[in-house]
């Protein structure tokens, strides 16, 4: 009887008595672990994920509205017109920005990121600079970057705090020197702007002026190209570049425009030893008509080679070097 009961229990796994029949090993894969359970905010369709995405959207919308308010700024085009924060995305770009001294407020790192050499370099650089690491689920980073290929790393760069053009005169006065200011007219490549900032800092200029519209700004790319010079030299933004140049003229500065058809050569311009503002235009269009007419004199850089024009970064470096050379003779 006992043997018959045991056989009945094995055939009937639902019975409360006796041992249950096993799987025989054929469902072994179903018993394997699937790794740690992701947080609710990272689970597709989970209410927590929907709440996280909604919170990110509200935050990004608020930042966008704030950026529009700040970029709308007053007539002076000064520190109030900084704009919204910038995001640097992708492992290589983030590492280069961190190692290049680009200012940052946070490094966002995707949850469960696969670490490699670039990720470890980003962590190390952020830790050395005291930049906080913020873990975030992939949907949040996708939302922040607008679907760009962020590779799990997003660096938040704060808005640049621009000076007012008049502030650069104050820098020169504080140092007891004649003003040497570089202005850019219509330069739209941020790398060119960074190169100009680097040259201006190297040759003793007191700042760089750029227009508020239709011109490159101090982005992460400009910071990186400046090789740290942007931290030592002020960049001012003018609502109207022509009016800013006229204000410099009233303050006693000579405004010198760089043009291929200029009436004088750079090496012949002794006026570079006094208070001067040097204006460079874009490589393709050069100086705009109004800016060109505002200049006290236009000078050219002699080029015996076949090249017709130089980009703003190279042209600014040549003229700033000449100004520094002439000033060293009179000091």
Secondary structure, DSSP 8 states (H G I E B T S, - for coil): -HHHHHHHHHH-TT-SSS-----TTTTGGGGS---S---GGGSTT-HHHHHHHHHHHHHHHHHHHHHHHHHH--TT-SGGG--S-EEEESHHHHHHHHHTT---SEEEEETT----HHHHHHHHHHHHHT--EEEE-HHHHHHHHTT---TTEEEEE-----B-HHHHHHHHHHHT---EEEEEES---HHHHHHHHHHHHHTT--EEEEESSSS----HHHHHHTTTGGGTS-EEEESSHHHHHHHHHHTT-EEEEE-TT-SEEGGG-GGGGSSEEEEEEBTTTBS-HHHHHH-SEEEE----SS-----HHHHHHHHHHHHHHHHHHH-
